[in-house]
């Protein structure tokens, strides 16, 4: 669930969005990896000519520290 915090350059029709997220991550080494996610919103958030919902793509890299003994 996402909430509108700030609004610039457009008129939002909804201040809340509900969606589904799916992603994958791959460990390249024991401590380093990459990940990617995509989110598709279900609620129209911008109505001009058609209903538009959010689609978000995220990519990242991560490093884990060996803290377990």
Buried (B, 14 or more C-beta within 10 A) or exposed (E): EBEEEEEEEEEEEBEEBEBEEEEEEEEEEEEEBEBEBBBEBEBBBBEEEEEBBBEEEEEEEEEEEEEEE
